[in-house]
Each structure stands twice: as structure tokens, then as C-alpha cells.
Amino acid sequence: MPKSSKKKGSYAGGTVSAASNPNSASAVSASSTKSTGNLLDPVKAYGQNFLKNPAIIDAIVQKSNIKPTDTVLEIGPGTGNLTVKLLERCARLNAIEYDPRMVREVTKRVEGTPESNKLTVIHGDALKTAFPFFNVCVANVPYQISSGLVFKLLGHRPFFKCAVMMFQEEFALRLSARPGESLYCRLSVNTQLLARVDQLMKVGRNNFRPPPKVESRVVRIEPRNPPPPVNFTEWDGMVRLLFNRKNKTIFSVLNNKSTYKILEENVKTKAAFDNVKGAVEIDVKKVIAEVCEMEEYKDKRVTRLDIDDLLKLLAEFNERGIHFA
């Protein structure tokens, strides 16, 4: 599985074809491998928990709805339990793996089979490695890269059909949380702005080796194509401010000196960028009070705002010259 940062002394990176000899110079040294039979020991620092239940693996493949013409991106193939099932269904599979032992293991596992020419394993950090072309993504994701990976995928072009991904349960539930729910947060609204998220199934900890401390869930993420016509950087700037204290009213969150200073600097920056004289005279405090007194926002708590509410709120501020980035 991938991890967000390199370890000292790790393999420099590269691509390994399953049709090549995994013991060759282009492959990975096995000097750090600890194995018992065909099983490699998981490394805790990499967030490795190998999915071992064949029924769960089959269910993930089925829910991915892979066609014979699809090119699949698998992130974190580990020992290849899911990889070999995906290869039976797709035209091509490109896998990104951080652990050099697993690069060798998954490559060796399909060597000499009819599927070997379909597989390419890229050694690297999934957050830093450029994604090859794909139209379906499948991943069993370590917690430490979950958020970064979701947004890297949603920013990827060209658009892909879907991603079927396993996360720790709370993170998965945050992705699809609705207004008023306790898990509804910045992650929820940012993800749902760009994609549709469906909860597919819960996966108990005993389905992994070693068992993690928390339960897991599989979700399906489908990018909105085309994406909504909004500047995501500015959207996220507003959402970040609001959800910093999500249980407060909109006015309570924004009505403070710190927010005034941020928005006043944004006004000056925008004016300088646009070469517009007089724009710096906007009274930020007055605009915040004015917008928050509107009927749909007066005394409304941030956690009750849905995507449409937030889009309209951003538009109201923009029309009055206030920007969040």
C-alpha cells in the first residue's frame, strides 16, 4: 500500500512489468522481505492491513462493474489478492505500490499467467506519482492518505467512470454525511460538490491481516461530469472558515476580527490583481452582517447548510465584492 512520505533508504521508484523477471535489475530487491510461505509480513508504518476474505474481494470486484474494455488503476495492491481478480475482468491494470516488497510479490504472483501482460506495477507514493490513464479505480486505502487521495482523484483529468475504495469506517461515512448529521464536515461538502458518493458495504476488522483497530467501509465515488461551475479554491476557502466552528451560526463564525482581516486582505489582493481602484473600500463587516440577515441564513447553523445553500452563500458574497481566496 502507498504511504504519504518516503522512508530513508527506500527503493528509488520505477515501473515493473509482470511479464519481466522480478529478480532482474529493473525489479525490486528482496533483501527486506520477511515471508511465511507466500505471505509477507505487513509493515505497520505503511498502514498495511491485507484483505484476506475471498468473499469480500469478490464483492468489491463485482461492485466495481468492470467491463472487458476497462483500464483499472489499483492503489495499494499489497500481496495481490484483489489484483488477480481484477485482472480477470479488465483489459489492463496499472497498480501503484509504495512497498518495494509488494511490488515484487504482486509481479511474481501473476508471472507466467495469461494475465501477466495486462499488469504494470508502478513503485511510488500514490500522492506524488502521476496517474496513468484509467477509467475505473479500485483501492484499499491507508488512513493517512485517504483525504489527499480522494481529492487527487477528483481533480484528475480525463474524467473516470468511478472509484470503488475501502476506507476506515468513520472517514467513509464522512464522505456521504448529510446536513444535520454529526459527521457532516468540510470533507463531506467538498466531496459531494465534486462527486456522488454511495456507501456499498461494511467490512469487519477480522477480514484483514492483521485486524485493524477500526471497522472499514467500501464506497463508490462517481465524479460529477461536468463539475459545478465554481472556483474550487474560493469555495474551499469559504467552507474552511465556516466548518472551523460548524455548530455555530453563520454570523457567529464570520463575525470576528480574524475573519475580517482575512477577507479584507482578499479584497485588496483581488483589487490589485484586477487593477480596480476603489474596491478596497468595501466594508467587510457590513457585508457579512447584511448577508447573514437574509431570511435563508439568519440564525442558521453551518451544519444545516447543504451544497445548494453554500453555493448560493458564496454567490451572495461574491456579488458584494467579498472573496474567500
C-alpha positions in Angstrom: 0.0 0.0 0.0 1.2 3.6 -0.5 2.2 6.0 2.2 2.4 9.8 2.1 6.1 10.1 2.6 9.2 8.3 1.6 11.3 6.3 4.1 15.1 6.8 4.2 16.8 4.1 2.1 13.7 3.1 0.2 13.7 2.0 -3.5 14.1 4.9 -5.8 11.0 4.1 -7.8 10.1 2.7 -11.2 7.8 0.5 -13.2 7.8 -3.2 -13.2 6.0 -5.3 -15.8 4.5 -8.6 -14.7 6.0 -10.2 -17.7 9.5 -9.3 -16.7 11.7 -11.2 -14.2 11.0 -9.7 -10.7 14.6 -10.6 -9.7 16.1 -8.5 -12.5 17.8 -5.1 -12.1 14.6 -3.4 -13.1 12.7 -5.0 -10.4 13.0 -4.8 -6.6 15.4 -6.3 -4.2 14.0 -8.9 -1.9 16.5 -8.2 0.8 14.0 -6.6 3.1 11.3 -9.3 2.6 10.0 -11.3 5.5 7.8 -14.1 4.4 6.0 -17.1 5.7 5.2 -19.3 2.8 3.7 -17.0 0.2 2.7 -14.4 2.8 4.6 -11.2 3.5 4.6 -9.5 6.9 2.6 -6.2 6.9 4.5 -3.1 7.9 2.6 -1.0 10.4 4.3 2.2 9.4 2.9 1.8 5.9 -0.7 1.3 7.2 -0.8 -2.2 5.7 -3.8 -4.4 6.5 -4.2 -7.0 3.9 -7.7 -8.0 2.9 -7.8 -11.8 3.2 -11.5 -12.8 2.8 -12.2 -14.1 -0.7 -15.9 -13.3 -0.4 -15.2 -9.6 0.3 -12.7 -9.4 -2.5 -15.3 -10.9 -5.0 -17.9 -8.4 -3.8 -15.6 -5.5 -4.4 -14.8 -6.7 -7.9 -18.5 -7.2 -8.6 -19.4 -3.7 -7.3 -16.7 -2.2 -9.4 -18.7 -3.3 -12.5 -15.6 -3.6 -14.6 -16.0 -4.2 -18.3 -13.6 -6.2 -20.5 -12.5 -2.9 -22.2 -11.8 -1.0 -19.0 -8.4 0.1 -17.8 -8.1 -0.2 -14.0 -6.0 1.8 -11.6 -5.3 -0.1 -8.3 -3.7 1.8 -5.5 -2.0 -0.3 -2.9 -2.3 -3.8 -4.3 -0.3 -5.4 -1.4 0.2 -9.1 -2.0 -2.2 -9.1 -4.9 -5.3 -10.8 -3.6 -7.6 -8.2 -5.2 -5.2 -7.7 -8.2 -5.6 -11.2 -9.6 -9.4 -10.9 -9.5 -9.4 -7.5 -11.2 -7.1 -8.8 -14.0 -9.6 -11.5 -14.9 -12.2 -8.8 -15.7 -10.3 -5.8 -17.2 -8.3 -5.0 -20.4 -5.4 -3.6 -18.4 -4.4 -2.9 -14.8 -1.9 -0.3 -13.6 -1.1 -0.6 -9.9 0.8 1.9 -7.7 2.5 0.4 -4.7 4.7 2.1 -2.1 6.3 -1.0 -0.5 9.1 -2.5 -2.8 8.5 -5.9 -1.3 4.9 -5.9 -2.5 5.9 -4.6 -6.0 8.0 -7.8 -6.3 5.3 -10.0 -4.8 2.4 -8.9 -6.9 4.5 -9.0 -10.0 5.8 -12.5 -9.2 2.3 -13.7 -8.4 1.0 -13.3 -12.0 4.2 -14.1 -13.8 3.7 -16.8 -16.4 -0.1 -16.5 -16.4 -2.3 -15.3 -19.3 -2.9 -12.0 -17.4 0.8 -11.1 -16.9 0.9 -8.9 -20.0 -2.1 -6.9 -18.6 -0.3 -5.8 -15.4 2.1 -2.9 -14.8 3.2 -2.2 -11.2 4.5 1.3 -10.5 6.6 1.7 -7.4 5.9 5.0 -5.8 3.9 7.2 -3.5 0.3 7.4 -4.8 0.0 11.1 -3.7 3.1 12.1 -5.7 3.1 9.7 -8.6 1.4 10.8 -11.8 -1.6 8.6 -12.5 -1.5 6.6 -15.8 -4.7 6.6 -17.9 -7.6 4.7 -16.2 -11.4 4.7 -16.2 -12.0 2.7 -13.1 -10.1 3.0 -9.8 -10.0 0.3 -7.0 -8.2 0.8 -3.7 -7.8 -0.4 -0.2 -6.6 2.9 1.3 -4.3 3.5 4.3 -5.9 6.1 6.7 -3.0 8.6 6.4 -3.5 9.2 2.7 -7.3 8.9 2.5 -8.2 12.6 2.1 -5.3 13.5 -0.1 -6.1 10.6 -2.4 -9.8 11.3 -2.7 -9.1 14.9 -3.9 -6.3 13.9 -6.2 -8.7 11.5 -7.9 -11.4 14.1 -8.1 -9.0 16.6 -9.7 -7.8 14.0 -12.2 -8.4 14.6 -15.9 -9.6 13.0 -18.0 -12.7 12.0 -16.0 -13.0 8.4 -15.0 -16.2 6.4 -14.5 -15.9 5.5 -10.8 -13.7 4.7 -7.9 -14.5 1.8 -5.6 -12.5 2.4 -2.4 -12.2 0.9 1.1 -11.6 3.4 3.9 -11.7 3.3 7.7 -15.4 3.5 8.6 -15.6 7.0 10.0 -13.8 8.5 7.1 -16.1 6.7 4.7 -19.2 7.9 6.5 -18.0 11.5 6.5 -17.8 11.4 2.7 -21.6 10.9 2.3 -22.7 12.6 5.6 -25.8 14.9 5.2 -26.6 18.3 6.8 -27.5 17.9 10.4 -25.6 14.7 10.9 -22.8 14.6 13.4 -20.2 13.5 10.8 -21.1 16.3 8.4 -18.0 18.4 7.8 -15.8 20.1 5.3 -14.8 16.8 3.8 -18.4 16.0 3.2 -19.3 19.1 1.3 -16.1 19.3 -0.7 -16.5 15.7 -1.8 -20.2 15.9 -2.6 -19.7 19.1 -4.6 -17.4 17.2 -7.0 -18.9 13.7 -6.8 -21.7 11.4 -5.9 -20.8 9.0 -3.0 -22.6 5.7 -2.3 -21.9 3.5 0.7 -21.6 -0.1 -0.6 -20.8 -2.3 2.3 -19.3 -2.5 5.8 -16.2 -4.7 6.2 -15.4 -6.1 9.7 -11.8 -5.9 11.0 -11.4 -9.7 11.1 -11.4 -9.7 7.3 -7.9 -8.3 7.3 -4.4 -9.5 8.3 -3.6 -8.1 10.8 -7.0 -6.9 12.0 -7.1 -3.1 12.2 -8.4 -1.3 15.3 -11.4 0.0 13.5 -14.1 -1.2 11.1 -13.9 -0.4 7.4 -16.4 0.5 4.6 -16.4 0.3 0.8 -17.7 3.3 -1.1 -18.3 4.1 -4.7 -17.3 7.6 -5.9 -18.6 8.9 -9.2 -17.2 12.3 -10.4 -19.7 14.9 -11.5 -19.1 15.5 -15.2 -19.1 18.3 -15.9 -18.1 19.7 -12.5 -20.1 22.5 -11.0 -19.1 26.0 -12.3 -17.4 27.3 -9.2 -13.9 28.2 -8.3 -13.0 25.3 -6.0 -10.1 27.2 -4.3 -12.5 30.0 -3.3 -15.3 27.5 -2.4 -12.9 25.7 -0.1 -11.7 28.9 1.4 -15.3 29.7 2.5 -16.0 26.2 3.6 -12.8 26.0 5.6 -13.8 29.2 7.5 -17.4 28.1 8.1 -16.7 24.5 9.2 -13.9 25.5 11.6 -16.9 26.1 14.0 -19.6 24.2 12.2 -22.1 24.1 15.2 -22.2 27.9 15.4 -24.5 30.2 13.3 -23.0 31.6 10.1 -22.9 35.1 11.6 -21.1 33.8 14.7 -18.4 32.1 12.7 -17.8 35.1 10.3 -18.3 38.0 12.7 -14.8 38.3 14.2 -11.6 40.3 13.7 -9.7 37.3 12.3 -12.2 36.7 9.5 -12.4 40.5 8.8 -8.7 40.6 8.3 -8.6 37.6 6.0 -11.4 38.9 3.8 -10.0 42.5 3.8 -6.7 41.1 2.5 -8.6 39.1 -0.1 -10.4 42.3 -1.3 -7.1 44.2 -1.6 -5.4 41.3 -3.5 -8.4 41.0 -5.9 -8.4 44.7 -6.5 -4.7 44.7 -7.2 -5.0 41.7 -9.5 -7.9 43.3 -11.4 -6.3 46.7 -11.3 -9.6 48.1 -9.9 -9.5 51.3 -8.0 -11.8 51.8 -5.0 -12.6 48.1 -4.5 -10.6 48.2 -1.2 -13.3 50.5 0.3 -15.7 47.5 0.7 -16.9 47.3 4.3 -16.4 43.6 5.1 -18.1 43.8 8.4 -21.2 45.4 6.9 -21.4 42.9 4.1 -21.2 39.9 6.5 -24.0 41.4 8.6 -26.0 42.1 5.5 -25.7 38.6 4.0 -26.3 36.9 7.4 -29.5 38.8 7.9 -31.0 37.3 4.8 -34.0 35.1 5.6 -32.4 31.9 4.4 -29.2 32.5 6.5 -30.4 34.3 9.6 -29.7 32.3 12.8 -28.9 29.3 10.6 -26.1 27.0 11.8 -23.3 26.0 9.4 -24.0 22.2 9.9 -27.5 22.7 8.4 -26.3 24.1 5.1 -26.4 21.8 2.1 -24.4 22.2 -1.1 -27.0 24.5 -2.8 -27.1 26.7 0.3 -23.3 27.0 0.3 -23.2 27.7 -3.4 -25.8 30.5 -3.0 -24.0 31.9 0.0 -20.7 32.1 -1.9 -22.5 33.8 -4.8 -24.1 36.4 -2.4 -20.7 37.3 -1.0 -19.1 37.5 -4.5 -21.8 39.8 -5.7 -20.9 42.2 -2.9 -17.2 42.1 -3.7 -16.2 39.6 -1.0 -13.9 36.7 -2.0 -12.6 33.8 0.0 -9.3 33.2 -1.9 
